Amino acid sequence: MFLFRKRSMPETQDDDISLNNKSRRPPNTAFRQQRLKSWQPILSPRSVLPLLICIVCVFLPIGIGLIITAYGVQDLSIDYSKCDVLAPRSDEFEEIPSKYIRHHFKKRLHSKPSWRLVQNENDEEEIVCQLQFEIPNKINKSIYVYYKLSNFYQNHRSYVESFDHNQLKGKVVKLDKLNTACRPLRTYHRGEEDEKIVYPCGLIANSMFNDTFSNKFVNIDSDDDGVEDYLLTNKKISWSIDRHHRFKRTHYNVSDIVPPPNWMKKFPDGYSEDNLPNLEEWEELQVWMRTAAFPKFYKLALKNETSALKAGNYTIDIGLNYPVSIFGGSKSFIISTSVGIGGRNVSLGVVFLIVTCVGGLFAMIFLVTLCLQPRTMGDHSYLNFDEEEDNSNENRIKDATTSLREIL
């Protein structure tokens, strides 16, 4: 028994050592040993040339179709940033410089757009830029009116995050719970009043575009006033999810909140029970709160989806309230139609045509090279490395077995 005990002790020690020193080798599976099946294409002129021809055949009609569709959009763009400086303060209209105008219609314009400055009858402090323009041909529904801003970076991180979700949903948010991203426009005090919560807080709401557009195109060719005016609406210009879910009427007490500093012209005496804005119905704010990805962007202001716009001369009044010179930008008034791919955007079709040209160029180069300087291709069966690897493994195993037998 003693002998057996002596012999068993070292065996136990060896077992403990083997358990403690486990192998770090990964399991011998196809996934862990990177033996999964894969496809490695062998590129040759004969295989690449049909692929390039297919790309040309597919991309060429798509690009042409996109460009033709984009050219079907009719639009008029007038940059009125300098209206308060260049437009005359008289009863006569003056032609707008050509560099501020861009248009695309089915027919040519007989008269250039013009402008003038008039005083707002309801607000003596507001100056109105009155634009006169021609629609040379009848435009079928739908008609959209946009304002365009340039050099305005709504995509800045601090700007994008500067609002409070719960405030927009109508909830009463205390100061300590208010989103810190709204700084420095979380609180504001006027004169000797105590600091109050800004509603809605943040930079986005404070910088809202506040130029006003009249809700109709006045037809100056009409004999009877208002008979052929083209009516526009600001209803359903925002996303439906914003109108029904994201924005709600607030439950704040009027005495606990103040408007953002840049809203003081609209609310000179602050909020009251009569003028407290209902964000659920204020679609212009909902549109503005959808921040743009680029410094040059369009925002929908008015639309008419029920009737066509007849040919003629029209005017529209724009209240000048929003300064753009402080950030070196510009603002434009835009009338546009819409197609299946959206507004007038030729760049997407141009990209498809560029890809078509590059593919066609390389296809021609490969075809000429293949015809003038053909190259004999080797047998692809010799590129099967898996069989060679298996054979080499078998040879290594045989060599190891032979050497082991010689040692024994």
C-alpha positions in Angstrom: 0.0 0.0 0.0 2.8 2.3 0.8 4.3 1.8 -2.6 1.1 2.5 -4.2 0.7 5.7 -2.2 4.1 6.8 -3.2 3.4 6.3 -6.8 0.0 8.0 -6.7 1.3 11.3 -5.2 3.3 12.4 -8.1 0.4 11.5 -10.4 -1.9 13.8 -8.4 0.7 16.5 -8.6 0.9 16.1 -12.3 -2.9 16.3 -12.6 -2.9 19.5 -10.6 -0.2 21.0 -12.7 -2.1 20.1 -15.9 -5.3 21.6 -14.6 -3.5 24.9 -13.5 -1.6 25.2 -16.8 -4.5 25.0 -19.3 -3.7 25.4 -22.9 -4.3 28.9 -24.4 -4.8 27.5 -27.8 -8.2 28.4 -29.3 -10.7 25.6 -30.0 -10.1 23.8 -33.2 -13.3 25.0 -35.0 -13.8 26.6 -38.4 -14.8 29.9 -36.9 -12.0 30.2 -34.3 -9.3 28.9 -36.7 -10.5 31.1 -39.6 -11.4 28.2 -41.9 -14.9 29.5 -42.9 -15.8 29.3 -46.5 -15.2 32.5 -48.4 -15.4 33.8 -51.9 -12.3 35.6 -53.3 -13.0 36.8 -56.9 -10.1 36.8 -59.3 -10.4 40.1 -61.3 -9.5 39.8 -64.9 -10.4 42.1 -67.9 -12.9 39.6 -69.1 -14.7 39.6 -65.7 -14.4 43.3 -65.0 -15.5 44.5 -68.5 -19.1 43.1 -68.3 -19.5 44.6 -64.8 -18.5 48.1 -66.0 -20.9 47.8 -69.0 -23.7 46.8 -66.6 -23.0 49.9 -64.4 -23.1 52.1 -67.5 -26.4 50.6 -68.7 -28.0 51.0 -65.3 -26.7 54.4 -64.2 -27.1 56.2 -67.5 -31.0 56.0 -67.7 -31.3 56.7 -64.0 -29.2 59.9 -64.2 -31.0 61.1 -67.3 -34.3 60.5 -65.7 -33.4 62.3 -62.5 -32.2 65.4 -64.5 -35.2 65.5 -66.7 -37.5 65.2 -63.6 -35.6 68.0 -61.8 -35.9 70.3 -64.8 -39.6 69.8 -64.7 -39.7 71.7 -61.4 -40.6 75.4 -61.9 -39.3 77.9 -59.4 -38.5 81.5 -58.7 -35.9 82.7 -56.1 -35.5 86.3 -55.0 -32.8 87.3 -52.6 -34.3 90.2 -50.6 -31.5 90.6 -48.1 -30.7 94.1 -49.4 -34.3 95.2 -49.9 -34.1 97.7 -47.0 -31.0 99.3 -48.6 -31.6 99.1 -52.4 -35.3 99.2 -52.7 -36.9 102.7 -53.2 -39.3 104.1 -50.6 -41.8 105.3 -53.1 -45.0 104.3 -55.0 -43.0 103.0 -57.9 -41.3 99.6 -58.1 -37.7 99.3 -59.1 -36.2 96.3 -60.9 -34.2 93.9 -58.7 -30.5 93.4 -59.8 -30.1 90.2 -61.8 -27.6 88.7 -59.3 -30.4 88.5 -56.7 -32.8 86.6 -59.0 -32.9 83.0 -60.2 -35.9 81.4 -62.0 -36.9 78.4 -64.1 -40.3 78.4 -66.0 -41.6 76.8 -69.1 -41.9 80.2 -70.8 -39.7 83.3 -70.7 -40.3 86.2 -68.4 -41.5 89.4 -70.1 -40.6 91.6 -67.1 -38.0 91.2 -64.3 -39.1 91.1 -60.7 -39.1 94.4 -58.9 -39.3 95.6 -55.3 -40.1 98.6 -53.1 -40.4 99.5 -49.4 -43.7 100.4 -47.8 -44.7 101.0 -44.2 -46.7 98.4 -42.4 -50.2 99.8 -41.7 -50.6 97.7 -38.5 -47.1 98.2 -37.1 -45.3 101.6 -37.6 -42.0 100.1 -36.6 -42.0 97.3 -39.2 -40.9 97.9 -42.8 -42.4 95.8 -45.5 -40.5 94.7 -48.6 -43.1 94.4 -51.4 -42.0 92.1 -54.2 -43.6 92.2 -57.6 -43.0 89.2 -59.9 -44.4 87.6 -63.1 -45.6 84.0 -63.5 -45.3 83.5 -67.3 -47.3 80.3 -67.6 -49.9 78.5 -65.6 -48.5 76.3 -62.9 -50.5 73.3 -61.7 -50.8 72.4 -58.1 -49.1 72.2 -55.7 -47.3 75.5 -55.0 -44.9 75.9 -52.1 -43.4 79.1 -50.6 -40.1 78.8 -48.8 -37.6 81.1 -47.2 -34.0 80.3 -47.6 -31.1 81.2 -45.3 -27.4 80.9 -46.1 -24.4 80.9 -43.8 -26.6 80.0 -40.8 -25.1 77.0 -39.0 -28.0 75.2 -37.4 -25.9 72.1 -37.2 -23.6 73.4 -34.5 -23.7 70.9 -31.6 -24.4 73.5 -28.9 -27.2 74.9 -31.0 -28.8 71.5 -31.9 -29.0 70.4 -28.2 -30.3 73.8 -26.9 -33.9 73.0 -26.1 -35.9 71.0 -23.6 -38.1 68.1 -24.7 -40.5 68.2 -21.8 -41.0 72.0 -22.1 -42.1 71.5 -25.8 -44.5 68.8 -24.7 -46.3 71.2 -22.4 -45.0 69.9 -19.1 -44.2 72.3 -16.2 -40.4 71.9 -15.9 -38.8 73.5 -12.8 -35.5 75.4 -13.1 -33.4 72.7 -11.5 -34.9 70.1 -13.9 -34.5 72.2 -17.0 -32.1 71.0 -19.6 -28.7 72.5 -19.0 -28.1 72.6 -22.7 -30.5 75.6 -22.8 -27.8 77.8 -21.3 -27.4 80.8 -21.4 -31.2 81.1 -22.1 -32.6 79.1 -19.3 -33.7 82.2 -17.2 -34.1 85.8 -18.0 -35.1 88.9 -16.1 -36.5 92.2 -17.4 -35.7 95.3 -15.5 -36.3 94.9 -11.7 -38.2 91.6 -12.1 -36.9 88.4 -10.6 -35.4 85.9 -12.9 -38.0 83.7 -14.6 -37.8 80.6 -16.8 -37.5 81.2 -20.5 -40.3 79.5 -22.4 -39.3 77.9 -24.7 -35.7 77.9 -23.6 -32.6 77.5 -25.7 -30.9 79.0 -28.7 -33.1 77.4 -31.4 -36.3 79.1 -30.2 -34.6 82.4 -29.5 -33.2 82.6 -33.1 -36.4 81.8 -34.8 -36.9 83.3 -38.3 -39.5 86.1 -37.8 -39.9 87.7 -41.2 -43.6 87.7 -42.0 -45.2 86.7 -45.4 -48.7 87.7 -46.5 -51.0 84.8 -47.0 -51.8 85.5 -50.6 -50.3 86.6 -54.0 -52.1 89.7 -55.0 -52.8 89.7 -58.7 -52.2 93.2 -60.0 -53.6 92.4 -63.4 -57.1 91.9 -62.0 -59.7 94.6 -62.6 -61.6 93.8 -59.4 -59.7 93.8 -56.1 -59.1 90.4 -54.6 -60.9 88.5 -57.4 -57.9 86.5 -58.7 -55.7 86.6 -55.7 -53.9 83.3 -55.1 -54.5 82.2 -51.5 -51.9 80.5 -49.4 -52.0 78.7 -46.0 -49.6 78.0 -43.2 -51.5 75.0 -42.0 -49.9 71.5 -42.2 -46.5 72.8 -43.2 -44.8 70.9 -40.3 -44.3 67.2 -39.8 -47.4 65.4 -38.5 -45.4 63.9 -35.6 -44.5 67.5 -34.5 -48.1 68.7 -34.7 -49.6 65.7 -32.8 -46.9 64.5 -30.4 -43.8 66.6 -30.1 -45.4 70.0 -29.3 -48.3 70.6 -26.8 -50.0 73.5 -25.1 -48.0 74.5 -22.0 -49.3 74.1 -18.4 -47.0 76.8 -17.1 -48.4 79.7 -15.1 -48.0 82.9 -17.1 -46.4 84.6 -14.1 -43.6 82.1 -14.0 -42.2 82.4 -17.5 -40.9 85.0 -19.9 -40.4 84.9 -23.7 -36.9 84.5 -25.2 -35.1 87.8 -25.5 -35.4 88.0 -29.3 -39.2 87.6 -29.0 -39.6 90.9 -27.2 -40.9 92.6 -30.3 -43.7 90.1 -30.7 -44.3 90.1 -26.9 -43.3 93.5 -25.7 -45.1 93.2 -22.4 -44.3 89.6 -21.8 -46.7 86.7 -21.7 -50.4 87.1 -20.7 -53.4 84.8 -20.7 -54.4 86.2 -24.1 -51.1 86.0 -26.0 -49.4 82.9 -24.5 -48.4 80.9 -27.6 -49.8 77.5 -28.2 -46.9 75.5 -29.6 -49.2 72.8 -30.7 -50.7 75.1 -33.3 -47.7 77.3 -34.0 -46.4 75.5 -37.1 -43.8 78.1 -38.1 -41.9 77.4 -34.8 -42.3 73.6 -35.4 -40.7 74.0 -38.8 -37.8 76.1 -37.4 -37.1 73.6 -34.5 -36.3 71.0 -37.1 -32.6 72.0 -37.5 -30.9 71.8 -40.8 -27.8 69.8 -41.6 -26.1 72.4 -43.8 -25.5 76.2 -43.5 -27.7 76.8 -46.6 -31.2 75.5 -46.2 -34.9 76.0 -47.1 -37.8 76.1 -44.7 -41.4 75.8 -45.7 -43.5 78.9 -45.0 -46.7 78.7 -47.0 -48.4 76.4 -49.5 -51.4 75.8 -51.7 -52.1 72.2 -52.7 -55.7 72.7 -54.0 -55.5 75.1 -57.0 -53.2 76.1 -59.9 -51.4 79.4 -60.1 -52.5 81.2 -63.2 -50.1 83.3 -65.4 -49.9 86.9 -64.4 -48.2 89.5 -62.3 -48.4 89.2 -58.5 -47.1 91.0 -55.4 -46.4 89.7 -51.9 -45.6 91.6 -48.7 -42.6 90.5 -46.6 -42.2 92.1 -43.1 -38.5 92.7 -42.5 -37.6 91.6 -39.0 -34.8 89.1 -39.2 -31.3 90.5 -39.5 -28.8 88.5 -41.6 -25.9 90.9 -42.0 -24.7 90.2 -38.4 -23.7 86.6 -39.4 -22.8 87.4 -43.1 -25.7 85.5 -44.5 -28.6 86.1 -46.9 -32.4 85.4 -47.0 -34.4 84.6 -50.0 -38.1 84.2 -51.0 -38.7 81.1 -53.1 -41.8 79.8 -55.0 -41.5 76.2 -56.2 -43.3 73.2 -57.4 -42.6 69.6 -56.4 -42.1 66.3 -58.1 -41.6 62.7 -57.0 -37.9 63.3 -56.0 -38.7 66.5 -54.2 -37.7 70.0 -55.3 -35.3 71.2 -58.0 -32.1 69.2 -57.3 -30.0 68.4 -60.4 -26.9 67.3 -58.4 -28.2 63.7 -57.8 -28.6 63.1 -61.5 -25.2 64.6 -62.2 -23.6 62.2 -59.7 -25.2 59.3 -61.6 -23.9 60.6 -64.9 -20.4 61.1 -63.5 -20.3 57.4 -62.3 -21.6 56.5 -65.8 -18.8 58.4 -67.5 -16.1 57.0 -65.3 -17.4 53.4 -65.8 -17.6 53.9 -69.5 -14.1 55.3 -69.7 -12.6 52.4 -67.9 -14.6 50.0 -69.9 -13.2 51.5 -73.1 -9.7 51.4 -71.7 -10.0 47.7 -70.8 -11.6 46.8 -74.1 -8.8 48.5 -76.1 -6.1 46.9 -73.9 -7.7 43.5 -74.3 -7.9 43.8 -78.1 -4.5 45.4 -78.7 -2.4 43.7 -76.0 -4.1 40.5 -75.0 -2.6 38.7 -72.0 -2.6 35.0 -71.6 -4.3 34.1 -68.3 -3.0 31.3 -66.1 -4.9 28.2 -65.0 -7.0 29.3 -62.0 -7.1 25.8 -60.6 -3.5 26.2 -59.4 -4.7 29.0 -57.1 -6.5 26.5 -54.8 -4.4 27.0 -51.7 -6.7 24.9 -49.5 -5.6 21.6 -51.0 -1.9 22.6 -50.9 -2.3 23.5 -47.2 -4.0 20.2 -46.5 -1.3 18.3 -48.3 1.4 20.1 -46.5 -0.3 19.4 -43.2 -0.5 15.7 -44.0 3.2 15.7 -45.0 4.2 17.3 -41.7 2.2 14.7 -39.8 3.9 11.9 -41.7 7.3 13.4 -41.0 6.6 13.8 -37.3 5.3 10.2 -37.1 8.4 8.8 -38.8 10.8 10.8 -36.6 8.9 9.5 -33.5 9.2 5.9 -34.6 13.0 6.4 -35.2 13.3 7.7 -31.6 11.4 4.8 -30.2 
